[in-house]
């Protein structure tokens, strides 16, 4: 099953309810009062829900380049996408410029700062950046002249229809005036992307931009099918993200504060996650920007000067930043891919193993997860074994990070209501020459889930019904042709 946690409307409503805060000075206001200077509450000056239509907004086409359809349009058959702009008919891109202009907004009675906010999504930026195609302008003279108003928050330019908040666009320069603002769409014959705007608000409240990640909300361990038995709830965390217009669970992990790695990472896998829509995050931004410490827990700094400080363990040893949830498993969206580069999802992994048997297994897992192979969902636990005997390397802040002695994957496949399972266990013992001794095909390291539980001390897929779990965990995956392990 493909579970979606939160629909985009919840994000919008959560942002709107923040207008009820009773101390505007905490949100960037000057505490000089609301409308007419008499109220301490932030004022909602304009609120347009584009999922219900364009309201009093109007369209001004500057040029259409032969495009014979409206550039800005509202589709009542697909209202959840809001108002959309494009100058492509699917086969031809047209050079166009079209403005979606607000009604007049009277700020003459507002002494405090005012902010514009909106939620938007885009795709198909073929050349240039999103900022080359989408912008916001403000006029204080009835539309005779316009000034640019910078959008402070963007997804990466290769976004594929992932909802994002704009951030606060300050309108302080227009206090005491009457203004209009415009969403400006521009396309070329080379690049005519689609821009979707779901809402727009003008308020005296400096809205808190929702974080990309809401895992801190999980005060209790959820009942997700991919989760093993969680023995240390205090070390359990869950990352969620926007995938297109839905908030989904990305991955959960159990962090080992002594070893500075996650003992395991658990995640669902299906076509929406693996579909190749975006570029791997460390190919879009610099390596130093891509690899980041986890926002929920202090994790190793491996973002600069290579992966780890090799000399602290063995001269000449090459250890990769080994993903537990592979980046390639999350190419369906920008946010889900970006989060795979949190170093809670990374361990020091011998490079030959990382690019050899382990990589081959990761590729096979993606293949098994495909709906083309009649899989509804795959549930995966990827983990490592660390203890006090493991050698360590240093991160770039001097933290000592354990080199795991073993790696494993526990896999549960759901297809048409039926479950099957498979386990894989690899020693990660590094020889004196620096070479990994777990070599050859990943098929050589398969086992039943029951055997994997005995090796690791884990209880996998704790939310499976007991009778089903006993059957699935006892099966030898080599006896099931689906896995093709012979």
JOWOTA-V457650 format. One line per field, one symbol per residue. psi: psi as a letter, one per 20 degrees, with the letter a starting at -180 (. if undefined). burial: I if it has 24 or more other C-alpha atoms within 12 Angstrom, else O. A space follows every 10 residues. Layout:
psi=???
burial=???
This chain:
psi=qoppgpqhhh gghhhhiiij qjnhhikirj kjrbpjjiqi qqpogpopoi ijaicjqqpo ohqikipjrp gpqpoihmhi jbpqpqlpjh hpqqoqpppo prrpoojhjp hrqqqpqrpr qrrkohqbrh iihprpqppj kjjgqqqqop ohpqrqikqn lppqqhroop khijpjrprq qpoopprrih omrpppphrp qpqipnqopp qipkhiinhq prlqhiprpo imhijpqppr rpodjqpqpf qqqopohgik rphqpqqqpr hhhipnhrqp hiigrqhhhg oqqpihqorq okiqkafrnh iifppipopq noqgoqhiil jiqgghggii jpjijqqopp hhghjdhghh ggghghghip hhkkpgqppp oprqoqaiip rqrqajjjpp ppoqiqqrpp ppppoliqqr rqqpppqlpp rhijqpinra qhhijqrrhg hhhhhijroq lijqqggggg gghipoiijo hghlj.
burial=IIIOIOOIIO IIOOIIOIIO OOIIOOIOII IOIIIOOOOI IIIIIIIIII IOIIOOIIIO IOOIIOIOOI IIIIOOOOOI IIIIIIIIOO OOIIIIIIII IIIIIIIOII IIIIIIIIII IIIIIIOOII IOIIIIIIII OOOOOOOOII IOIIIIIIII IIIIIIIIII IIOIIOOIII IIIIIIIIIO IIIIIIIIII IIIIIIIIII IIIIIOOOOO IIOIIIIIII OOOOIIIIII IIIIIIIIII IIIIIIIOII IIIIIIIIII IIIIIOIIII IIOOOOOOOI IIIIOIIOII IIIOOOIIII OOIOOOIIII IIIIIIIIII IIIIIIIIII IIIIIIIIII IIIIIOIIIO IIOIIIIIII IOOOIIIIII IIIIIIOOOI OIIIIIOOOI IIIIIIIIII IIIIIOOOII IIIIIIIIII OOOOOIOIIO OIIOIIIIII IIIOIIOIII IIOIOOOOIO OIIIIIIOOO OIIOOO
